[in-house]
Amino acid sequence: MALTTRRRVLTTLGAALAGTVALPASSALAGEQKHGPRPLWRAHAHNDYEHPRPLLDALDHRFGSLEADIFLVGDQLLVAHDPVDLDPARTLESLYLEPLAARVRANHGSVYRGYRGPLQLLIDIKTEGSSTYLELDRHLRRYKHLFTTYAHGRVLPGPVTAVISGDRAARTPMEAQTVRRAFYDGRLADLATSAPASFVPLISDNWTLNFTWAGVGAFPDAERQKLRSIIQAAHSRGQKVRFWATPDVAGPARDALWTELVAADVDYINTDDLAGLEAFLDAHRST
């Protein structure tokens, strides 16, 4: 069975921000450039925190989206895949929020200098969704100029768009807010509801539960049409689409599936292989 994007082994818009967060050396160099390399907005770093340099490795490979799993421990949001890996030093704030704020400040209001598109930060809640989201909301409010914000029916773009995934109980407190600095990660079933893109801007689902093809042999016509119908439906509502559990072992099968995803205009491609997806998208001249 091909490995999916779930890593099996842990590996070793708008305004300039004010603040005093220290700027990493690598980010300082990027900040000195007038215009950096073109971002790969379609590239999604699945379980980004398992890379040797969380956030920074994905940004070095120009990824437009990345994923962090969080656990609520006391009033801290710890980043890990499993409870056994929890480390008090590895917080959402230290690994992602503070470095992103510093980078946006250095780049005069954007994650990628010269490019105004928002970076997507997918935050996957691993503990009870409602209480974890409410604590997360308190953290995000400390960085009000960093995040795309929903306020009284309007979406105000920011350099980073936080999208909440994981435990579904987060949906209730989010829907009750008139002002929030995060959005909800929907499922394919949400395409049949009235949930607007201002609440559910992203539709994510498990590839293997919706398609049998894993890149080997021809893509069945019926499945190709199903994929394109899903994308068309989502895009007509202003929503983007991501699939997880896609093949992620380098080789012809993965390339074939990625090629079909690009052709169908899927918005985000999942991978743990940052260099591999970067090379693939560059070769296909795709963002």
C-alpha positions as CSV (number, residue, x, y, z in Angstrom):
1,M,0.0,0.0,0.0
2,A,1.3,3.4,-0.9
3,L,2.2,5.7,1.9
4,T,-0.2,8.6,2.2
5,T,0.5,12.1,3.3
6,R,0.2,11.1,7.0
7,R,3.9,11.1,8.1
8,R,4.5,7.8,9.8
9,V,7.7,8.7,11.5
10,L,8.5,11.9,13.4
11,T,11.4,13.7,11.6
12,T,14.3,15.3,13.4
13,L,-2.8,40.9,4.6
14,G,-2.7,44.3,5.0
15,A,-0.8,46.4,7.6
16,A,2.8,46.4,8.9
17,L,2.9,44.9,12.3
18,A,4.2,46.6,15.4
19,G,6.0,44.6,18.1
20,T,9.3,43.4,19.4
21,V,9.5,39.8,18.2
22,A,13.0,38.9,17.1
23,L,13.5,38.2,13.4
24,P,15.2,35.0,12.4
25,A,18.4,35.4,10.4
26,S,17.1,33.6,7.4
27,S,14.0,35.8,7.4
28,A,16.1,38.9,7.7
29,L,17.9,38.0,4.5
30,A,14.5,37.5,2.7
31,G,13.4,40.9,4.0
32,E,16.3,42.7,2.4
33,Q,15.2,41.6,-1.0
34,K,12.7,43.7,-3.0
35,H,11.0,40.8,-4.6
36,G,11.5,37.2,-3.6
37,P,10.9,34.0,-5.6
38,R,7.3,33.3,-6.7
39,P,5.3,31.5,-4.0
40,L,3.7,28.2,-4.7
41,W,0.3,29.0,-3.4
42,R,-1.0,25.5,-4.2
43,A,1.6,23.7,-2.1
44,H,0.4,22.5,1.3
45,A,2.8,21.3,3.9
46,H,1.0,18.5,5.7
47,N,2.0,18.1,9.3
48,D,4.5,20.9,8.8
49,Y,5.7,20.8,12.4
50,E,7.4,17.4,11.8
51,H,10.0,19.0,9.6
52,P,13.4,19.9,11.2
53,R,12.6,23.6,11.0
54,P,8.8,24.0,11.4
55,L,7.4,26.9,9.2
56,L,10.9,27.9,8.0
57,D,11.4,24.8,5.8
58,A,8.0,25.3,4.2
59,L,8.7,29.0,3.6
60,D,12.1,28.2,2.1
61,H,10.3,25.9,-0.3
62,R,7.8,28.7,-1.1
63,F,4.7,26.9,0.2
64,G,1.4,28.7,0.3
65,S,-0.2,26.6,3.0
66,L,0.9,24.7,6.0
67,E,-0.6,22.6,8.8
68,A,-0.1,22.5,12.5
69,D,-1.8,20.1,14.9
70,I,-2.5,21.6,18.4
71,F,-3.4,20.3,21.8
72,L,-4.8,22.4,24.6
73,V,-2.7,21.9,27.8
74,G,-3.7,24.3,30.5
75,D,-3.7,27.7,28.7
76,Q,-1.0,26.6,26.2
77,L,-1.5,25.4,22.7
78,L,1.2,22.7,22.1
79,V,2.1,21.5,18.6
80,A,2.4,17.8,18.1
81,H,0.8,14.9,16.2
82,D,0.3,12.6,19.2
83,P,0.1,13.3,23.0
84,V,3.3,11.4,23.6
85,D,5.2,14.0,21.6
86,L,3.9,17.0,23.5
87,D,6.7,19.4,24.5
88,P,6.1,22.6,26.5
89,A,8.6,24.4,24.4
90,R,6.8,23.6,21.1
91,T,3.9,26.0,21.2
92,L,1.8,27.4,18.4
93,E,3.0,30.8,19.4
94,S,6.7,30.1,19.4
95,L,6.7,27.9,16.2
96,Y,4.3,29.8,14.1
97,L,2.6,33.0,15.4
98,E,5.7,34.9,16.5
99,P,7.9,34.0,13.5
100,L,5.1,34.8,11.1
101,A,4.5,38.2,12.8
102,A,8.2,39.0,12.6
103,R,8.4,38.0,8.9
104,V,5.4,40.0,7.9
105,R,6.8,43.0,9.7
106,A,10.1,42.7,7.9
107,N,8.4,42.2,4.6
108,H,6.2,45.3,5.0
109,G,2.9,43.5,5.3
110,S,3.3,40.1,3.5
111,V,4.7,36.7,4.2
112,Y,6.4,36.6,0.8
113,R,8.0,39.9,0.0
114,G,6.4,41.5,-3.0
115,Y,3.4,39.1,-3.0
116,R,0.2,40.0,-1.3
117,G,-1.5,36.6,-1.4
118,P,-2.2,35.3,2.1
119,L,-0.5,32.3,3.5
120,Q,-2.9,29.7,4.8
121,L,-2.3,28.4,8.3
122,L,-4.4,25.3,8.8
123,I,-4.7,24.6,12.5
124,D,-5.9,21.0,13.3
125,I,-7.4,20.8,16.7
126,K,-6.6,17.5,18.5
127,T,-8.3,18.1,21.8
128,E,-12.0,19.0,22.5
129,G,-12.9,21.5,19.8
130,S,-14.9,24.1,21.6
131,S,-12.6,24.8,24.5
132,T,-9.5,24.6,22.4
133,Y,-10.9,27.0,19.8
134,L,-11.8,29.6,22.4
135,E,-8.2,29.5,23.8
136,L,-6.9,29.6,20.2
137,D,-9.1,32.7,19.5
138,R,-7.5,34.4,22.5
139,H,-4.1,33.7,21.0
140,L,-5.0,34.9,17.5
141,R,-6.4,38.2,18.9
142,R,-2.9,39.1,20.1
143,Y,-1.9,39.3,16.4
144,K,-4.9,41.3,15.0
145,H,-2.9,42.7,12.0
146,L,-1.6,39.3,11.0
147,F,-4.8,37.4,10.3
148,T,-7.5,37.7,7.8
149,T,-10.6,38.7,9.9
150,Y,-14.3,38.2,9.6
151,A,-16.1,41.3,11.1
152,H,-19.8,41.8,11.1
153,G,-20.4,40.2,7.7
154,R,-17.2,41.4,6.0
155,V,-14.0,39.6,5.3
156,L,-10.9,41.8,5.8
157,P,-7.8,40.2,4.2
158,G,-4.6,39.8,6.1
159,P,-1.2,38.3,5.4
160,V,-2.2,35.0,7.0
161,T,-5.5,33.2,6.9
162,A,-6.1,30.8,9.8
163,V,-8.4,27.9,9.0
164,I,-9.6,25.6,11.8
165,S,-9.7,21.9,11.2
166,G,-9.8,18.8,13.4
167,D,-12.3,18.3,16.2
168,R,-15.7,19.4,14.8
169,A,-16.9,20.9,18.0
170,A,-15.0,24.1,17.2
171,R,-17.8,24.9,14.7
172,T,-20.4,26.0,17.3
173,P,-18.4,28.8,19.0
174,M,-17.0,30.0,15.6
175,E,-20.5,30.3,14.1
176,A,-21.6,32.4,17.1
177,Q,-18.9,35.0,16.7
178,T,-19.5,38.3,14.9
179,V,-15.8,39.0,14.8
180,R,-13.2,36.2,14.4
181,R,-9.7,35.8,13.1
182,A,-10.2,32.3,11.8
183,F,-12.3,30.3,9.4
184,Y,-13.7,26.8,9.2
185,D,-12.4,23.8,7.3
186,G,-15.4,22.2,5.7
187,R,-16.0,18.8,4.2
188,L,-17.5,17.7,0.9
189,A,-20.9,17.5,2.7
190,D,-20.7,21.3,3.2
191,L,-21.1,21.8,-0.5
192,A,-24.8,20.8,-0.1
193,T,-25.4,23.3,2.7
194,S,-25.8,27.1,2.9
195,A,-22.5,27.6,4.7
196,P,-20.9,30.6,3.0
197,A,-17.3,31.0,1.9
198,S,-17.0,33.7,4.6
199,F,-17.2,31.0,7.1
200,V,-16.1,27.9,5.2
201,P,-13.5,29.1,2.6
202,L,-11.9,25.6,2.4
203,I,-13.4,22.2,1.6
204,S,-11.1,19.3,2.7
205,D,-11.7,15.6,2.5
206,N,-10.1,12.2,2.4
207,W,-9.1,11.2,-1.1
208,T,-9.4,7.5,-0.4
209,L,-13.0,7.8,0.8
210,N,-14.1,9.5,-2.4
211,F,-11.9,8.0,-5.2
212,T,-10.4,4.5,-5.8
213,W,-7.6,5.7,-8.2
214,A,-4.2,6.1,-6.5
215,G,-2.2,7.1,-9.6
216,V,-1.6,3.7,-11.1
217,G,-3.1,3.1,-14.5
218,A,-5.6,5.3,-16.2
219,F,-7.7,7.7,-14.1
220,P,-11.3,6.4,-14.5
221,D,-13.4,8.8,-16.5
222,A,-16.2,8.8,-14.0
223,E,-13.8,9.7,-11.2
224,R,-12.2,12.4,-13.2
225,Q,-15.6,13.9,-13.9
226,K,-16.5,13.6,-10.2
227,L,-13.3,15.4,-9.2
228,R,-14.0,18.2,-11.7
229,S,-17.6,18.5,-10.6
230,I,-16.5,18.9,-7.0
231,I,-14.0,21.6,-7.9
232,Q,-16.6,23.4,-10.0
233,A,-19.1,23.4,-7.3
234,A,-16.7,24.7,-4.7
235,H,-15.3,27.4,-6.9
236,S,-18.8,28.6,-7.8
237,R,-19.3,29.2,-4.1
238,G,-15.9,30.9,-3.7
239,Q,-14.4,28.0,-1.8
240,K,-11.1,26.2,-2.3
241,V,-10.5,22.4,-2.2
242,R,-7.9,20.2,-0.6
243,F,-7.6,16.4,-0.4
244,W,-5.6,14.5,2.2
245,A,-4.5,10.9,2.1
246,T,-3.2,11.2,-1.4
247,P,-0.1,9.1,-2.4
248,D,3.1,10.7,-1.2
249,V,5.9,8.3,-2.2
250,A,8.0,9.8,-5.0
251,G,7.4,8.1,-8.3
252,P,5.1,7.8,-11.3
253,A,1.9,7.2,-9.3
254,R,2.3,10.3,-7.2
255,D,3.2,12.4,-10.3
256,A,0.2,11.1,-12.2
257,L,-2.2,11.9,-9.4
258,W,-0.6,15.3,-8.8
259,T,-0.9,16.0,-12.5
260,E,-4.7,15.2,-12.4
261,L,-5.1,17.5,-9.3
262,V,-3.4,20.4,-11.1
263,A,-5.4,19.8,-14.3
264,A,-8.7,19.8,-12.3
265,D,-7.6,23.0,-10.6
266,V,-7.5,21.6,-7.1
267,D,-6.4,24.5,-4.9
268,Y,-4.0,22.7,-2.5
269,I,-1.9,19.6,-2.9
270,N,-0.9,17.8,0.3
271,T,2.6,16.6,0.9
272,D,5.3,15.8,3.4
273,D,7.9,16.0,0.7
274,L,8.5,19.7,0.4
275,A,11.3,19.6,-2.1
276,G,9.4,17.0,-4.2
277,L,6.3,19.1,-4.6
278,E,8.3,22.3,-5.1
279,A,10.1,20.6,-8.0
280,F,6.9,19.2,-9.5
281,L,5.0,22.6,-9.4
282,D,8.0,24.4,-10.8
283,A,8.2,21.9,-13.7
284,H,4.5,22.3,-14.4
285,R,4.8,26.1,-14.1
286,S,1.9,26.0,-11.6
287,T,1.2,28.0,-8.5
